[in-house]
């Protein structure tokens, strides 16, 4: 632990930098003793969202970093400012006329339009707590109206502002999910073999409070999405058949995370990808290259490995003068997969099967 603490004290990972500010502010711990109290705020005027998750998750990362630096006890309070006035009526809520009649009133005094809680704030607070509980967050929930009633606003709270540079704040959207999922599993896979300093800079160390799970993900989420798209199926057993062609030792029983990821790929493809796919026709240069690729694949055994296939794809692109070479891969994605970006074609072909990829090439050539 002392070695980890020494490295963490000078580490540049942002949770340690933020925790170090607290150590500098309270070198002997919190005045008067007791645990350091972190607070993350929430306004219950609407439903919890990705920003709510980010606020709590990042604060927990700093809390864990502080524990690694000092061993101090701490608490996290998820604070709901339900005495804030309702400034506008969120769209798509029932009984909007009733809500408009309560504009500017404290949210804890606004009736619940769904009729299942004492107030609109209570309704949204219950959703927030379920949201945090589903993610397994460790927190204490506090509502502002309770604090006023109990006289608890004299308690000293340590507010951690973990957005170090607001201009660099990342916008959250559903489109980042595939990349984020694949980055997460890459970080997990790297963690066991890293030195302590590298582990402390690995995001999964902070996501999992220093105890990340084992990772066994032979196929990334992006490739699964491409597979769902070209296979044109929601048959999970059929998809597992393709997966086991690429990773013979994988099964739903041995790779439960992968099994769940296939479920997610089916849902994500349906909700965010399917309607955007468009397979364009190849131009003359691309047509010639596709014919050569088809011939190269025809000469390979069905069980050719991903690297052999990738090398062939690479050489065909160079032979046909694609410059830069990424234009060749972009053409493959757009004509075969209907997307602007995609996986390594060698890996994808080994997954989907040489005969199946040749069918995709034939379909593309028919659009010529």
Residue, then its C-alpha position, 0 to 999 in steps of 0.5 A: x500500500x505504501x508503494x501505491x500511495x507514494x506513486x499516487x501522490x505524484x501521479x498525473x491522473x486527474x482523480x489524484x490531482x483533484x484528491x491532492x488539492x484536498x490533501x493540500x487544503x486539509x493536510x491533517x485531515x478534516x478539522x475536528x476529525x470525522x470523515x471528509x464529506x463529498x457532495x454531488x448535486x442534482x436538481x429534481x426538475x426532470x429525469x436523471x440522465x447521463x450527466x447525472x451519472x457522470x457527476x456521481x461517477x467522477x466524484x466517486x473516483x476522486x473519493x477513492x483516489x483520496x482514500x488511496x492517498x491518505x486512507x482517510x474515511x469519507x462519505x458521499x452525499x447525493x444532494x437533491x435541491x428539491x426546494x428550487x423553484x420549478x422554472x419551466x414545465x418539462x415537455x411530454x409530462x401528463x397534466x401540464x396545465x396543473x404543472x403550469x399552475x405551480x410554476x416558480x413553486x418549490x419542486x417539493x411543493x409541486x404535485x406529482x403529475x404521475x400521481x404516485x408520490x407526494x410531490x414532483x420532486x419525490x417522484x424524480x428523487x425516487x427515480x434518481x435513487x433507483x438510477x444510482x442503486x442500479x449502478x451500485x453507487x455507494x452514497x447517502x441521499x439528502x433532500x434540501x427540504x429535509x435539511x431545512x426542516x432538520x436544521x442540517x445546513x450548518x454541516x460543512x461539505x467539501x465540494x469537489x469540482x471535477x471538471x478541471x477545464x469546462x472548455x474541454x468537457x466531453x459531450x455525452x451522447x448515444x453515438x459514443x457508446x461503441x467506442x466507449x465500450x471498446x475502450x473500456x474492455x481494452x483498458x480492462x485487458x491491459x490492467x493485470x500486466x501493468x506496473x503500479x504507476x500505469x494501473x493508477x493512470x488506467x481509467x478502470x482503476x478509478x471506475x472500479x475503485x481499485x478492483x477491476x474485474x477480469x476481462x475476456x472479450x475476444x471480439x469488440x463491440x464495433x465488430x459485433x455491430x457490423x456483424x449484426x448489420x450484414x447478417x441482417x438477423x436478430x437471431x442470437x444463436x446465429x450470431x454466436x455461430x459466427x462468433x465461435x467461428x472466430x473465437x472457438x473457445x467462446x460460449x455463452x457459458x464461458x463468456x457471459x460478458x460477451x453474451x450480454x454484449x451481443x444482446x446490447x449490439x442487437x438493441x443498439x443496432x436497431x435503435x441507432x444504426x439500422x436506419x442510417x446504413x447505405x451501401x453505395x455503388x463502387x466507382x471504376x477504380x474500386x470495382x477493379x480492386x473489389x474484383x481482385x479482392x474477391x479472387x484473392x479470397x476465393x483462393x484462400x481456405x475458409x479457415x484462413x486467419x485474420x492476419x493473412x486476410x488483412x495482408x491480402x486486403x492491404x496489398x490489393x489497396x496498394x496495387x490499385x493505387x489508393x492514396x492514402x490507403x485509408x481511402x481503400x478501407x473507407x471504400x470497403x466500409x461504404x460499399x460492403x457494410x454501408x458505413x463510413x468506418x468499420x473494423x479491420x477487414x481481416x478480422x471481420x472476414x474471419x468472423x463473418x466467413x470468406x464465402x459470406x464476404x464474397x457475397x457482399x462483394x458480389x452484391x456491391x459489384x451488382x450496384x456498379 
